[in-house]
Amino acid sequence: MKVQKSIIHLTRNSAICLFIDFILLFATMVLYLFGISSFNIIFFYSTFLYVVIITTWLINCDDKLNYFTIILILSYVYYFGQYLINYFGFDFASQYTIKNTYSNTEINQTALYILLNIVTLHIGVLVFNGREPSTKKRSSLNRRDAGAFSMVVAVLLPISFVCEVLILVFKIRLNVVYGYSIALNTTYNGAGSLSYIVNFISTLFLPSVFAGLIVSKGKKVNFLVWLIFLIYMILYFMSGSRYEVATALAGILLLYHFYYKKIKWKSMLLLAGCGLLFLFVFSVMSNMRRISNYGNTSDIMVILKTALSNVGESNFLTEVISVAGFQILACTAIFKYCPSTQPFTYGMYYLGGIVRVIPNLFGGNNIFITDSIDTIFRQYLTKTYGMGSSFIMEAYYNFGWCGILVMLFYAYLIVFLCRSMQEIRNGTNQDQILMYFVFYIAATSMFWIRSDARFLLREIVYYYFGIKVLVSIVKGTFLRH
């Protein structure tokens, strides 16, 4: 008789950590009921809570540098960064801050609701991470499948790179002449009727980069893939945007750590130095964007010189944290005006994302394209430009307080990705298509901290099953014998 393995298997450490989490849930709910108006109290409590959950996670995970650790750190910076700036008395670099928008109590209530979700997410990760590991080994692609996958990547990467470069150069020109806000809200149209095709193919670029780094490991062409990604980063920064390339870099870091070579502590210190340099560039780009938006000059060299001067006069670290910490205000806008002005969607918002698996290749009106949270709620905060979103508030917009339970789904996804990366390092997962997709979706999902997560199914259909279909076609067409 075959004995079934239990779905949940808790160690003594994980059981203790779960008990601590439930205490944190109770304490957070009590603070919420008190309606606290002090920013400093919420700063101390949120910092304490994050220290506890990060510590308990590190106790229960094998590799300390992992996907969930990065998620926790990023979420603290984006949701509580302005609390940090406010407590230490630094100047805010963001136009909208916790001091000049909503009331203290409204912002704090939103922050506590976010903490309830973060703790629930942590609980789910501890529970699912405690499952007994599967002994089943994922087989590697056979020789024909692997060859077909390499051929697909060899075609998609250069083609998508050309399309991505066309779009980035287009946005760079707009950014220089008209400013970042115009560039951000303008869709590439430089190829006439084929522009929609170019836009669609460009979305294949980042998946192709991750796939290219997988199939080219140990080959001479590997250097070319890294060079392509470097060029992309430079152009992306020049276009005025930042966050997408930051999450892509985090995904690449995980890929290198789990697939190429494990990063040692000394190397981590070097990476920390590179991270500071990255933050400096991040700050310069933010200043350039703000200066160009003022419209005083369109001379790129004057804008760059002024931006460098501004960064030199201020602390670029606090500036980056201040701008990132704006996200608590976007969350507050959703929490404040839903459902009083914008009713809950009861899952219809997620459904709108699911049906987007149908591509809009030729433009025109697409009934499947519905407004995003960014578009719906910006009228209550930024008015004229995007404010972003959050996977936490997206769940709230769909199901209200019951959206906290959606965090358990995200917890399962987090554990799946963490375990898959560990299997890749151990050699028990050698399916190259799944390997590339694990790192790609990890990078993409980091964007959910300040954006919607409703296009997850689209990502899976296009960049996992879609690639598998292409591999089957190439194998059947060119590698039959």
NUVO-38803 format. One record per residue (C-alpha): x, y, z; residue in three letters. Coordinates in steps of 0.1 Angstrom, whole numbers, plus 5000, padded with zeros to 4 digits. Example, Ala and Ser with C-alpha at 12.3 -4.5 7.8 and 13.67 -1.06 7.14 Angstrom:
2
+------+------+------+-------+
!    u !    v !    w ! pavex !
+------+------+------+-------+
! 5123 ! 4955 ! 5078 !   ALA !
! 5137 ! 4989 ! 5071 !   SER !
+------+------+------+-------+
REM end
This chain:
481
+------+------+------+-------+
!    u !    v !    w ! pavex !
+------+------+------+-------+
! 5000 ! 5000 ! 5000 !   MET !
! 5014 ! 5034 ! 4990 !   LYS !
! 5016 ! 5059 ! 5018 !   VAL !
! 5005 ! 5094 ! 5009 !   GLN !
! 5028 ! 5122 ! 5019 !   LYS !
! 5012 ! 5149 ! 5040 !   SER !
! 5005 ! 5182 ! 5024 !   ILE !
! 5019 ! 5201 ! 5053 !   ILE !
! 5049 ! 5191 ! 5074 !   HIS !
! 5060 ! 5216 ! 5101 !   LEU !
! 5093 ! 5214 ! 5118 !   THR !
! 5097 ! 5227 ! 5154 !   ARG !
! 5113 ! 5259 ! 5141 !   ASN !
! 5085 ! 5266 ! 5116 !   SER !
! 5058 ! 5259 ! 5142 !   ALA !
! 5074 ! 5284 ! 5166 !   ILE !
! 5076 ! 5310 ! 5138 !   CYS !
! 5040 ! 5305 ! 5128 !   LEU !
! 5030 ! 5311 ! 5165 !   PHE !
! 5050 ! 5344 ! 5164 !   ILE !
! 5032 ! 5353 ! 5131 !   ASP !
! 4997 ! 5348 ! 5147 !   PHE !
! 5008 ! 5371 ! 5176 !   ILE !
! 5019 ! 5397 ! 5150 !   LEU !
! 4985 ! 5394 ! 5132 !   LEU !
! 4967 ! 5400 ! 5165 !   PHE !
! 4989 ! 5429 ! 5175 !   ALA !
! 4985 ! 5445 ! 5140 !   THR !
! 4947 ! 5442 ! 5141 !   MET !
! 4947 ! 5458 ! 5176 !   VAL !
! 4967 ! 5488 ! 5163 !   LEU !
! 4944 ! 5491 ! 5134 !   TYR !
! 4913 ! 5493 ! 5157 !   LEU !
! 4930 ! 5521 ! 5177 !   PHE !
! 4933 ! 5543 ! 5146 !   GLY !
! 4968 ! 5556 ! 5153 !   ILE !
! 4978 ! 5590 ! 5139 !   SER !
! 5015 ! 5589 ! 5148 !   SER !
! 5038 ! 5581 ! 5119 !   PHE !
! 5067 ! 5572 ! 5142 !   ASN !
! 5047 ! 5545 ! 5160 !   ILE !
! 5039 ! 5528 ! 5127 !   ILE !
! 5075 ! 5532 ! 5116 !   PHE !
! 5088 ! 5515 ! 5147 !   PHE !
! 5062 ! 5488 ! 5146 !   TYR !
! 5065 ! 5480 ! 5109 !   SER !
! 5103 ! 5479 ! 5112 !   THR !
! 5101 ! 5456 ! 5141 !   PHE !
! 5076 ! 5434 ! 5123 !   LEU !
! 5098 ! 5431 ! 5092 !   TYR !
! 5129 ! 5423 ! 5113 !   VAL !
! 5110 ! 5395 ! 5129 !   VAL !
! 5095 ! 5380 ! 5097 !   ILE !
! 5127 ! 5383 ! 5077 !   ILE !
! 5147 ! 5366 ! 5106 !   THR !
! 5122 ! 5338 ! 5109 !   THR !
! 5122 ! 5332 ! 5072 !   TRP !
! 5160 ! 5331 ! 5071 !   LEU !
! 5159 ! 5305 ! 5099 !   ILE !
! 5136 ! 5283 ! 5078 !   ASN !
! 5152 ! 5286 ! 5044 !   CYS !
! 5183 ! 5269 ! 5030 !   ASP !
! 5198 ! 5297 ! 5010 !   ASP !
! 5197 ! 5331 ! 5025 !   LYS !
! 5198 ! 5350 ! 4991 !   LEU !
! 5165 ! 5339 ! 4976 !   ASN !
! 5134 ! 5352 ! 4959 !   TYR !
! 5113 ! 5357 ! 4990 !   PHE !
! 5140 ! 5376 ! 5009 !   THR !
! 5142 ! 5401 ! 4980 !   ILE !
! 5104 ! 5404 ! 4979 !   ILE !
! 5103 ! 5412 ! 5017 !   LEU !
! 5131 ! 5438 ! 5014 !   ILE !
! 5116 ! 5455 ! 4984 !   LEU !
! 5081 ! 5456 ! 5000 !   SER !
! 5095 ! 5474 ! 5031 !   TYR !
! 5112 ! 5500 ! 5010 !   VAL !
! 5082 ! 5507 ! 4988 !   TYR !
! 5055 ! 5506 ! 5015 !   TYR !
! 5074 ! 5521 ! 5044 !   PHE !
! 5103 ! 5541 ! 5028 !   GLY !
! 5086 ! 5575 ! 5034 !   GLN !
! 5081 ! 5565 ! 5071 !   TYR !
! 5118 ! 5560 ! 5073 !   LEU !
! 5126 ! 5594 ! 5056 !   ILE !
! 5101 ! 5611 ! 5079 !   ASN !
! 5115 ! 5596 ! 5111 !   TYR !
! 5151 ! 5606 ! 5104 !   PHE !
! 5141 ! 5641 ! 5092 !   GLY !
! 5154 ! 5639 ! 5057 !   PHE !
! 5139 ! 5660 ! 5029 !   ASP !
! 5113 ! 5643 ! 5007 !   PHE !
! 5123 ! 5640 ! 4971 !   ALA !
! 5088 ! 5630 ! 4959 !   SER !
! 5061 ! 5655 ! 4950 !   GLN !
! 5035 ! 5636 ! 4970 !   TYR !
! 5044 ! 5625 ! 5005 !   THR !
! 5028 ! 5612 ! 5037 !   ILE !
! 5030 ! 5648 ! 5049 !   LYS !
! 5010 ! 5666 ! 5022 !   ASN !
! 4983 ! 5642 ! 5009 !   THR !
! 4960 ! 5622 ! 5031 !   TYR !
! 4955 ! 5624 ! 5068 !   SER !
! 4980 ! 5606 ! 5091 !   ASN !
! 4953 ! 5581 ! 5103 !   THR !
! 4942 ! 5572 ! 5067 !   GLU !
! 4978 ! 5565 ! 5057 !   ILE !
! 4985 ! 5546 ! 5089 !   ASN !
! 4954 ! 5524 ! 5085 !   GLN !
! 4965 ! 5515 ! 5050 !   THR !
! 5000 ! 5507 ! 5063 !   ALA !
! 4985 ! 5484 ! 5090 !   LEU !
! 4963 ! 5467 ! 5064 !   TYR !
! 4994 ! 5461 ! 5042 !   ILE !
! 5012 ! 5446 ! 5073 !   LEU !
! 4983 ! 5422 ! 5078 !   LEU !
! 4987 ! 5410 ! 5042 !   ASN !
! 5025 ! 5407 ! 5046 !   ILE !
! 5022 ! 5386 ! 5077 !   VAL !
! 4996 ! 5364 ! 5061 !   THR !
! 5019 ! 5360 ! 5031 !   LEU !
! 5047 ! 5350 ! 5055 !   HIS !
! 5024 ! 5325 ! 5072 !   ILE !
! 5015 ! 5309 ! 5038 !   GLY !
! 5052 ! 5307 ! 5028 !   VAL !
! 5062 ! 5290 ! 5061 !   LEU !
! 5033 ! 5265 ! 5058 !   VAL !
! 5039 ! 5256 ! 5021 !   PHE !
! 5077 ! 5256 ! 5026 !   ASN !
! 5072 ! 5230 ! 5053 !   GLY !
! 5058 ! 5204 ! 5029 !   ARG !
! 5078 ! 5172 ! 5025 !   GLU !
! 5100 ! 5176 ! 4994 !   PRO !
! 5092 ! 5156 ! 4963 !   SER !
! 5117 ! 5129 ! 4954 !   THR !
! 5106 ! 5130 ! 4917 !   LYS !
! 5134 ! 5143 ! 4895 !   LYS !
! 5124 ! 5165 ! 4866 !   ARG !
! 5139 ! 5151 ! 4834 !   SER !
! 5160 ! 5173 ! 4812 !   SER !
! 5149 ! 5180 ! 4776 !   LEU !
! 5159 ! 5154 ! 4751 !   ASN !
! 5185 ! 5162 ! 4725 !   ARG !
! 5160 ! 5173 ! 4699 !   ARG !
! 5139 ! 5194 ! 4723 !   ASP !
! 5170 ! 5211 ! 4736 !   ALA !
! 5182 ! 5218 ! 4701 !   GLY !
! 5148 ! 5232 ! 4691 !   ALA !
! 5147 ! 5254 ! 4722 !   PHE !
! 5182 ! 5268 ! 4713 !   SER !
! 5170 ! 5275 ! 4678 !   MET !
! 5139 ! 5293 ! 4690 !   VAL !
! 5160 ! 5315 ! 4714 !   VAL !
! 5185 ! 5322 ! 4686 !   ALA !
! 5157 ! 5336 ! 4665 !   VAL !
! 5136 ! 5354 ! 4692 !   LEU !
! 5164 ! 5371 ! 4710 !   LEU !
! 5179 ! 5392 ! 4681 !   PRO !
! 5144 ! 5400 ! 4666 !   ILE !
! 5129 ! 5411 ! 4699 !   SER !
! 5161 ! 5430 ! 4707 !   PHE !
! 5158 ! 5450 ! 4675 !   VAL !
! 5121 ! 5458 ! 4683 !   CYS !
! 5130 ! 5467 ! 4718 !   GLU !
! 5158 ! 5491 ! 4706 !   VAL !
! 5134 ! 5508 ! 4682 !   LEU !
! 5109 ! 5514 ! 4710 !   ILE !
! 5135 ! 5526 ! 4735 !   LEU !
! 5152 ! 5550 ! 4709 !   VAL !
! 5117 ! 5563 ! 4701 !   PHE !
! 5110 ! 5570 ! 4738 !   LYS !
! 5145 ! 5585 ! 4743 !   ILE !
! 5137 ! 5611 ! 4716 !   ARG !
! 5104 ! 5619 ! 4731 !   LEU !
! 5119 ! 5622 ! 4765 !   ASN !
! 5146 ! 5647 ! 4753 !   VAL !
! 5121 ! 5668 ! 4732 !   VAL !
! 5089 ! 5667 ! 4752 !   TYR !
! 5097 ! 5652 ! 4786 !   GLY !
! 5093 ! 5619 ! 4804 !   TYR !
! 5055 ! 5622 ! 4810 !   SER !
! 5049 ! 5624 ! 4772 !   ILE !
! 5073 ! 5595 ! 4765 !   ALA !
! 5057 ! 5574 ! 4792 !   LEU !
! 5022 ! 5578 ! 4779 !   ASN !
! 5030 ! 5575 ! 4742 !   THR !
! 5029 ! 5541 ! 4724 !   THR !
! 5055 ! 5534 ! 4697 !   TYR !
! 5041 ! 5542 ! 4662 !   ASN !
! 5073 ! 5546 ! 4642 !   GLY !
! 5066 ! 5515 ! 4620 !   ALA !
! 5032 ! 5526 ! 4608 !   GLY !
! 5007 ! 5498 ! 4605 !   SER !
! 5033 ! 5474 ! 4617 !   LEU !
! 5039 ! 5493 ! 4650 !   SER !
! 5016 ! 5470 ! 4669 !   TYR !
! 5036 ! 5440 ! 4657 !   ILE !
! 5068 ! 5457 ! 4668 !   VAL !
! 5053 ! 5464 ! 4702 !   ASN !
! 5042 ! 5429 ! 4707 !   PHE !
! 5075 ! 5413 ! 4696 !   ILE !
! 5093 ! 5436 ! 4720 !   SER !
! 5075 ! 5420 ! 4749 !   THR !
! 5094 ! 5388 ! 4740 !   LEU !
! 5128 ! 5405 ! 4747 !   PHE !
! 5132 ! 5399 ! 4785 !   LEU !
! 5119 ! 5363 ! 4783 !   PRO !
! 5144 ! 5358 ! 4754 !   SER !
! 5173 ! 5372 ! 4775 !   VAL !
! 5165 ! 5348 ! 4804 !   PHE !
! 5162 ! 5319 ! 4780 !   ALA !
! 5194 ! 5330 ! 4762 !   GLY !
! 5213 ! 5330 ! 4795 !   LEU !
! 5201 ! 5294 ! 4802 !   ILE !
! 5209 ! 5278 ! 4768 !   VAL !
! 5242 ! 5297 ! 4763 !   SER !
! 5259 ! 5288 ! 4796 !   LYS !
! 5294 ! 5276 ! 4789 !   GLY !
! 5293 ! 5286 ! 4753 !   LYS !
! 5311 ! 5314 ! 4734 !   LYS !
! 5278 ! 5331 ! 4725 !   VAL !
! 5271 ! 5336 ! 4762 !   ASN !
! 5291 ! 5368 ! 4762 !   PHE !
! 5269 ! 5382 ! 4734 !   LEU !
! 5237 ! 5376 ! 4755 !   VAL !
! 5252 ! 5395 ! 4784 !   TRP !
! 5262 ! 5423 ! 4760 !   LEU !
! 5227 ! 5426 ! 4746 !   ILE !
! 5213 ! 5429 ! 4782 !   PHE !
! 5238 ! 5456 ! 4790 !   LEU !
! 5229 ! 5476 ! 4760 !   ILE !
! 5192 ! 5472 ! 4769 !   TYR !
! 5199 ! 5485 ! 4804 !   MET !
! 5217 ! 5516 ! 4792 !   ILE !
! 5189 ! 5525 ! 4767 !   LEU !
! 5162 ! 5518 ! 4792 !   TYR !
! 5178 ! 5542 ! 4817 !   PHE !
! 5182 ! 5568 ! 4789 !   MET !
! 5145 ! 5565 ! 4782 !   SER !
! 5138 ! 5577 ! 4817 !   GLY !
! 5123 ! 5545 ! 4832 !   SER !
! 5140 ! 5525 ! 4860 !   ARG !
! 5120 ! 5499 ! 4879 !   TYR !
! 5115 ! 5473 ! 4852 !   GLU !
! 5153 ! 5471 ! 4846 !   VAL !
! 5158 ! 5469 ! 4884 !   ALA !
! 5135 ! 5439 ! 4887 !   THR !
! 5151 ! 5423 ! 4856 !   ALA !
! 5185 ! 5427 ! 4873 !   LEU !
! 5172 ! 5411 ! 4905 !   ALA !
! 5160 ! 5381 ! 4883 !   GLY !
! 5193 ! 5379 ! 4866 !   ILE !
! 5211 ! 5379 ! 4900 !   LEU !
! 5189 ! 5349 ! 4911 !   LEU !
! 5197 ! 5332 ! 4878 !   LEU !
! 5234 ! 5336 ! 4882 !   TYR !
! 5232 ! 5326 ! 4919 !   HIS !
! 5213 ! 5294 ! 4913 !   PHE !
! 5223 ! 5284 ! 4878 !   TYR !
! 5258 ! 5297 ! 4871 !   TYR !
! 5277 ! 5300 ! 4904 !   LYS !
! 5267 ! 5305 ! 4940 !   LYS !
! 5274 ! 5340 ! 4951 !   ILE !
! 5297 ! 5341 ! 4982 !   LYS !
! 5295 ! 5367 ! 5009 !   TRP !
! 5326 ! 5385 ! 4996 !   LYS !
! 5309 ! 5388 ! 4962 !   SER !
! 5278 ! 5400 ! 4979 !   MET !
! 5298 ! 5430 ! 4993 !   LEU !
! 5310 ! 5438 ! 4958 !   LEU !
! 5274 ! 5435 ! 4946 !   LEU !
! 5263 ! 5459 ! 4974 !   ALA !
! 5288 ! 5484 ! 4960 !   GLY !
! 5275 ! 5479 ! 4925 !   CYS !
! 5240 ! 5484 ! 4940 !   GLY !
! 5250 ! 5518 ! 4954 !   LEU !
! 5263 ! 5528 ! 4920 !   LEU !
! 5230 ! 5516 ! 4905 !   PHE !
! 5211 ! 5537 ! 4931 !   LEU !
! 5232 ! 5567 ! 4922 !   PHE !
! 5223 ! 5563 ! 4885 !   VAL !
! 5187 ! 5556 ! 4896 !   PHE !
! 5187 ! 5590 ! 4914 !   SER !
! 5203 ! 5608 ! 4885 !   VAL !
! 5176 ! 5595 ! 4861 !   MET !
! 5149 ! 5605 ! 4885 !   SER !
! 5162 ! 5640 ! 4886 !   ASN !
! 5166 ! 5642 ! 4848 !   MET !
! 5130 ! 5631 ! 4845 !   ARG !
! 5118 ! 5657 ! 4869 !   ARG !
! 5138 ! 5685 ! 4853 !   ILE !
! 5126 ! 5676 ! 4818 !   SER !
! 5090 ! 5676 ! 4831 !   ASN !
! 5094 ! 5712 ! 4842 !   TYR !
! 5100 ! 5721 ! 4805 !   GLY !
! 5127 ! 5748 ! 4812 !   ASN !
! 5151 ! 5732 ! 4788 !   THR !
! 5153 ! 5703 ! 4763 !   SER !
! 5191 ! 5702 ! 4761 !   ASP !
! 5200 ! 5667 ! 4773 !   ILE !
! 5235 ! 5679 ! 4785 !   MET !
! 5220 ! 5708 ! 4805 !   VAL !
! 5195 ! 5684 ! 4820 !   ILE !
! 5222 ! 5659 ! 4829 !   LEU !
! 5245 ! 5685 ! 4845 !   LYS !
! 5216 ! 5699 ! 4866 !   THR !
! 5206 ! 5664 ! 4877 !   ALA !
! 5241 ! 5656 ! 4887 !   LEU !
! 5243 ! 5689 ! 4906 !   SER !
! 5210 ! 5681 ! 4924 !   ASN !
! 5222 ! 5646 ! 4934 !   VAL !
! 5254 ! 5660 ! 4947 !   GLY !
! 5236 ! 5685 ! 4969 !   GLU !
! 5213 ! 5658 ! 4984 !   SER !
! 5216 ! 5622 ! 4997 !   ASN !
! 5208 ! 5600 ! 4967 !   PHE !
! 5200 ! 5571 ! 4989 !   LEU !
! 5173 ! 5590 ! 5008 !   THR !
! 5160 ! 5604 ! 4974 !   GLU !
! 5156 ! 5569 ! 4960 !   VAL !
! 5139 ! 5556 ! 4992 !   ILE !
! 5116 ! 5587 ! 4992 !   SER !
! 5105 ! 5582 ! 4956 !   VAL !
! 5100 ! 5545 ! 4961 !   ALA !
! 5081 ! 5550 ! 4993 !   GLY !
! 5055 ! 5570 ! 4974 !   PHE !
! 5037 ! 5537 ! 4969 !   GLN !
! 5021 ! 5538 ! 5003 !   ILE !
! 5001 ! 5568 ! 4990 !   LEU !
! 4989 ! 5549 ! 4959 !   ALA !
! 4978 ! 5521 ! 4983 !   CYS !
! 4960 ! 5547 ! 5005 !   THR !
! 4941 ! 5561 ! 4975 !   ALA !
! 4927 ! 5526 ! 4968 !   ILE !
! 4920 ! 5519 ! 5005 !   PHE !
! 4903 ! 5552 ! 5010 !   LYS !
! 4881 ! 5554 ! 4980 !   TYR !
! 4872 ! 5517 ! 4976 !   CYS !
! 4844 ! 5508 ! 4981 !   PRO !
! 4830 ! 5543 ! 4990 !   SER !
! 4835 ! 5557 ! 4955 !   THR !
! 4849 ! 5528 ! 4935 !   GLN !
! 4830 ! 5495 ! 4944 !   PRO !
! 4847 ! 5462 ! 4948 !   PHE !
! 4848 ! 5442 ! 4916 !   THR !
! 4843 ! 5407 ! 4932 !   TYR !
! 4869 ! 5391 ! 4909 !   GLY !
! 4859 ! 5408 ! 4877 !   MET !
! 4891 ! 5428 ! 4877 !   TYR !
! 4911 ! 5396 ! 4878 !   TYR !
! 4889 ! 5382 ! 4850 !   LEU !
! 4898 ! 5412 ! 4829 !   GLY !
! 4934 ! 5402 ! 4832 !   GLY !
! 4927 ! 5366 ! 4824 !   ILE !
! 4910 ! 5374 ! 4791 !   VAL !
! 4940 ! 5394 ! 4781 !   ARG !
! 4956 ! 5362 ! 4769 !   VAL !
! 4940 ! 5372 ! 4736 !   ILE !
! 4966 ! 5395 ! 4719 !   PRO !
! 4959 ! 5429 ! 4704 !   ASN !
! 4983 ! 5427 ! 4674 !   LEU !
! 4966 ! 5451 ! 4651 !   PHE !
! 4954 ! 5478 ! 4674 !   GLY !
! 4920 ! 5494 ! 4674 !   GLY !
! 4894 ! 5490 ! 4701 !   ASN !
! 4898 ! 5458 ! 4721 !   ASN !
! 4869 ! 5450 ! 4743 !   ILE !
! 4892 ! 5429 ! 4765 !   PHE !
! 4914 ! 5458 ! 4775 !   ILE !
! 4899 ! 5472 ! 4807 !   THR !
! 4912 ! 5501 ! 4828 !   ASP !
! 4939 ! 5493 ! 4853 !   SER !
! 4939 ! 5503 ! 4890 !   ILE !
! 4964 ! 5529 ! 4881 !   ASP !
! 4940 ! 5545 ! 4856 !   THR !
! 4909 ! 5542 ! 4878 !   ILE !
! 4924 ! 5556 ! 4910 !   PHE !
! 4949 ! 5582 ! 4898 !   ARG !
! 4922 ! 5608 ! 4899 !   GLN !
! 4923 ! 5607 ! 4937 !   TYR !
! 4961 ! 5613 ! 4939 !   LEU !
! 4983 ! 5622 ! 4910 !   THR !
! 4955 ! 5633 ! 4887 !   LYS !
! 4974 ! 5635 ! 4854 !   THR !
! 5000 ! 5607 ! 4856 !   TYR !
! 5003 ! 5571 ! 4868 !   GLY !
! 5005 ! 5563 ! 4905 !   MET !
! 5011 ! 5525 ! 4902 !   GLY !
! 4993 ! 5498 ! 4921 !   SER !
! 5001 ! 5469 ! 4944 !   SER !
! 4993 ! 5432 ! 4943 !   PHE !
! 4980 ! 5436 ! 4979 !   ILE !
! 4956 ! 5464 ! 4971 !   MET !
! 4946 ! 5447 ! 4939 !   GLU !
! 4933 ! 5418 ! 4960 !   ALA !
! 4915 ! 5443 ! 4982 !   TYR !
! 4899 ! 5460 ! 4952 !   TYR !
! 4886 ! 5426 ! 4941 !   ASN !
! 4875 ! 5411 ! 4974 !   PHE !
! 4877 ! 5437 ! 5002 !   GLY !
! 4892 ! 5423 ! 5034 !   TRP !
! 4887 ! 5388 ! 5021 !   CYS !
! 4915 ! 5397 ! 4997 !   GLY !
! 4939 ! 5389 ! 5025 !   ILE !
! 4933 ! 5353 ! 5018 !   LEU !
! 4946 ! 5358 ! 4982 !   VAL !
! 4980 ! 5361 ! 4999 !   MET !
! 4980 ! 5324 ! 5004 !   LEU !
! 4979 ! 5319 ! 4966 !   PHE !
! 5009 ! 5342 ! 4963 !   TYR !
! 5026 ! 5323 ! 4991 !   ALA !
! 5023 ! 5291 ! 4972 !   TYR !
! 5037 ! 5307 ! 4941 !   LEU !
! 5067 ! 5321 ! 4961 !   ILE !
! 5075 ! 5286 ! 4976 !   VAL !
! 5072 ! 5270 ! 4941 !   PHE !
! 5097 ! 5295 ! 4927 !   LEU !
! 5121 ! 5292 ! 4957 !   CYS !
! 5120 ! 5254 ! 4955 !   ARG !
! 5124 ! 5254 ! 4917 !   SER !
! 5155 ! 5275 ! 4920 !   MET !
! 5169 ! 5251 ! 4946 !   GLN !
! 5162 ! 5222 ! 4923 !   GLU !
! 5180 ! 5239 ! 4895 !   ILE !
! 5211 ! 5244 ! 4916 !   ARG !
! 5209 ! 5207 ! 4928 !   ASN !
! 5205 ! 5195 ! 4893 !   GLY !
! 5171 ! 5178 ! 4899 !   THR !
! 5155 ! 5202 ! 4875 !   ASN !
! 5171 ! 5203 ! 4841 !   GLN !
! 5141 ! 5212 ! 4820 !   ASP !
! 5156 ! 5243 ! 4803 !   GLN !
! 5122 ! 5258 ! 4793 !   ILE !
! 5109 ! 5256 ! 4829 !   LEU !
! 5143 ! 5268 ! 4842 !   MET !
! 5143 ! 5300 ! 4822 !   TYR !
! 5106 ! 5306 ! 4830 !   PHE !
! 5112 ! 5303 ! 4868 !   VAL !
! 5137 ! 5331 ! 4868 !   PHE !
! 5118 ! 5352 ! 4843 !   TYR !
! 5085 ! 5350 ! 4863 !   ILE !
! 5104 ! 5357 ! 4895 !   ALA !
! 5118 ! 5390 ! 4880 !   ALA !
! 5083 ! 5399 ! 4866 !   THR !
! 5065 ! 5393 ! 4898 !   SER !
! 5088 ! 5416 ! 4917 !   MET !
! 5071 ! 5444 ! 4898 !   PHE !
! 5038 ! 5434 ! 4915 !   TRP !
! 5049 ! 5453 ! 4946 !   ILE !
! 5040 ! 5485 ! 4928 !   ARG !
! 5018 ! 5471 ! 4900 !   SER !
! 4990 ! 5447 ! 4891 !   ASP !
! 4994 ! 5409 ! 4892 !   ALA !
! 4964 ! 5401 ! 4871 !   ARG !
! 4983 ! 5393 ! 4839 !   PHE !
! 5000 ! 5362 ! 4855 !   LEU !
! 4980 ! 5338 ! 4833 !   LEU !
! 4990 ! 5358 ! 4802 !   ARG !
! 5027 ! 5354 ! 4812 !   GLU !
! 5023 ! 5317 ! 4817 !   ILE !
! 5004 ! 5312 ! 4784 !   VAL !
! 5027 ! 5333 ! 4763 !   TYR !
! 5061 ! 5327 ! 4777 !   TYR !
! 5059 ! 5291 ! 4790 !   TYR !
! 5033 ! 5272 ! 4769 !   PHE !
! 5039 ! 5295 ! 4739 !   GLY !
! 5076 ! 5287 ! 4739 !   ILE !
! 5068 ! 5250 ! 4743 !   LYS !
! 5046 ! 5252 ! 4712 !   VAL !
! 5073 ! 5270 ! 4692 !   LEU !
! 5098 ! 5243 ! 4703 !   VAL !
! 5075 ! 5216 ! 4691 !   SER !
! 5070 ! 5233 ! 4658 !   ILE !
! 5107 ! 5238 ! 4652 !   VAL !
! 5114 ! 5202 ! 4663 !   LYS !
! 5088 ! 5188 ! 4640 !   GLY !
! 5099 ! 5210 ! 4611 !   THR !
! 5137 ! 5211 ! 4612 !   PHE !
! 5147 ! 5182 ! 4635 !   LEU !
! 5125 ! 5153 ! 4625 !   ARG !
! 5155 ! 5131 ! 4619 !   HIS !
+------+------+------+-------+
REM end
